[in-house]
């Protein structure tokens, strides 16, 4: 059984430990909706990337960026991290452990496309120390997957969830999308029921968004694919909350649900102001109030590290006001919300004034000392973030 320490609480202003995010920039093909930085996987490119990643790890280790504080979580995202072999991923995890150290029973997640793993590779990853798998299921309807260029099948999701469990994984996330072309409330309900039957510990449900420059955007402009229907997406969001709550899941963040005790530690670092270091092309970091990001180009990433230089292209030390605003914005993503005191927002009249205005508009609400988005406000989380940031402008 899984005996990991799950004492980290939701929506607190402090987190224990630090996090490491590793961006693996490879996929076997690009889905129509995807706007993330990625490259099509080739063995030689993967080997060169791994060499660069090892150098990046070493350089940060020499800086002692986190001091003696070991990592609370390690998250391999992408792209599709499991385009790399299980031995390659295990080697990277071993290097991260040697460089930064890991807390006892740290959360170590790998994202995986169900078609990119096998029972043997999952067993290898579990033995190497990975504790959590996040499968990109997206839908349990084959036609819906085909319409957005998503490879694989619902059956492979079922098979690999079963394989992961047999390999010893007890912490399993599944990603789902709603508002897909041709998706109906009935087909969405069917996907939810099938996913619940797989008994994951965590679910992420994302509304389809049309990103600039994607194949999906081009198809919508040509009129060959309908644009997402916002009203229908709202109905699907409500249905997900109803179905999943009845099945024993708690909605702890706008897009995330978990069984008791299985909230994602990696996600919590982002939403509660924790420090995290991002490695790999396009990866973003937040350490000691400074935001910085890597170049979004694999060739430039490799070239920089060949010279012993970190591939950082943007870096900003946040002002006290900006940091308070960001902590508030991220904290409001949590369904429990956040107290203004733990964000530092009370020191800035513009922020507190905007909060009171949003409360009057039924976008935010107070529950004791906590402020959180209302059910209506969750529909406008991005708009709320923009409004709060604008309140700091002179």
LINZI-V768435 format. One record per backbone hydrogen bond with DSSP energy under -0.5 kcal/mol. CO is the residue of the C=O (numbers start at 0). NH is the residue of the N-H. If there is no record, write none. Layout:
# LINZI-V768435
co & nh
CO & NH
CO & NH
This chain:
# LINZI-V768435
co & nh
0 & 2
3 & 5
17 & 71
17 & 72
18 & 276
19 & 74
20 & 22
20 & 278
21 & 23
21 & 76
22 & 24
23 & 78
24 & 38
25 & 79
26 & 40
30 & 33
31 & 215
38 & 26
41 & 45
42 & 46
43 & 47
44 & 48
45 & 49
46 & 50
47 & 51
48 & 52
49 & 53
50 & 54
51 & 55
52 & 56
53 & 57
54 & 58
55 & 59
56 & 60
57 & 61
58 & 62
59 & 63
59 & 64
60 & 63
63 & 66
65 & 68
67 & 69
69 & 17
70 & 102
71 & 106
72 & 19
73 & 108
74 & 21
74 & 76
75 & 110
76 & 23
79 & 82
80 & 83
84 & 88
85 & 89
86 & 90
87 & 91
88 & 92
89 & 93
90 & 94
91 & 95
92 & 96
93 & 97
94 & 98
95 & 99
95 & 100
96 & 100
100 & 70
102 & 105
105 & 107
106 & 73
106 & 108
107 & 130
107 & 131
108 & 75
109 & 133
110 & 81
111 & 135
112 & 115
113 & 116
117 & 121
118 & 122
119 & 123
120 & 124
121 & 125
122 & 126
123 & 127
124 & 128
124 & 129
125 & 128
130 & 170
131 & 109
132 & 134
132 & 172
133 & 111
134 & 136
134 & 174
136 & 138
137 & 176
140 & 144
141 & 145
142 & 146
143 & 147
144 & 147
144 & 149
145 & 148
147 & 31
147 & 32
148 & 150
152 & 156
153 & 157
154 & 158
155 & 159
156 & 160
157 & 161
158 & 162
159 & 163
160 & 164
161 & 165
162 & 166
163 & 168
164 & 167
169 & 171
170 & 132
171 & 200
171 & 201
172 & 134
173 & 203
174 & 136
174 & 137
175 & 205
177 & 207
179 & 182
183 & 187
184 & 188
185 & 189
186 & 190
187 & 191
188 & 192
189 & 193
190 & 194
191 & 195
192 & 196
193 & 197
194 & 197
194 & 199
195 & 198
200 & 258
201 & 173
202 & 256
203 & 175
203 & 205
205 & 177
208 & 210
210 & 213
213 & 217
214 & 218
215 & 219
216 & 220
217 & 221
218 & 222
218 & 223
218 & 224
219 & 222
227 & 229
228 & 232
229 & 233
230 & 234
231 & 235
232 & 236
233 & 237
234 & 238
235 & 239
236 & 240
237 & 241
238 & 242
239 & 243
240 & 244
241 & 245
242 & 246
243 & 248
244 & 247
249 & 251
249 & 257
251 & 334
252 & 255
254 & 204
255 & 251
255 & 252
256 & 202
257 & 249
258 & 261
263 & 267
264 & 268
265 & 269
266 & 269
266 & 270
267 & 271
268 & 273
269 & 272
274 & 18
275 & 285
276 & 20
278 & 22
279 & 282
282 & 293
284 & 291
285 & 275
286 & 289
288 & 317
289 & 286
290 & 315
291 & 284
292 & 312
292 & 313
294 & 281
294 & 296
296 & 300
297 & 301
298 & 302
299 & 303
300 & 304
301 & 305
302 & 306
303 & 306
303 & 308
304 & 307
309 & 311
310 & 294
313 & 292
315 & 290
315 & 317
318 & 322
319 & 323
320 & 324
321 & 325
322 & 326
323 & 327
324 & 328
325 & 329
326 & 330
327 & 331
329 & 332
330 & 333
331 & 372
332 & 253
333 & 336
337 & 370
338 & 342
339 & 342
339 & 343
339 & 344
339 & 345
343 & 346
344 & 347
346 & 348
347 & 351
348 & 352
349 & 353
350 & 354
351 & 355
352 & 356
353 & 357
354 & 358
355 & 359
356 & 360
357 & 362
357 & 363
358 & 361
362 & 373
364 & 371
366 & 369
368 & 339
369 & 366
370 & 337
371 & 364
373 & 377
375 & 378
376 & 379
377 & 380
379 & 383
380 & 384
381 & 385
382 & 386
383 & 387
384 & 388
385 & 389
386 & 390
388 & 391
389 & 392
